[in-house]
Amino acid sequence: MKIYKLTTEQKGTIHNSFFSSFQFFNCVQDINDDWVLILSEGDIDIIQGGEWSYILDLPEGEYVPKPSSIPPLQ
């Protein structure tokens, strides 16, 4: 897995856009409210050489999720 850091504008451009006939980009916010895109090696293979390949040139980073606000099941 690779984590790519996004600007708000980049997130708006790619979020929910399909990069294959059944896969789409799902951007998430990290603990600092920064937008990131998490891609598997398979996703990267599909994206390489296509219209979305510029994403692979974006800065890489880490993803620290926000704490869950959902109480645990009892």
Order of alpha helices (4+ residues) and beta strands (2+ residues): beta-alpha-beta-beta-alpha
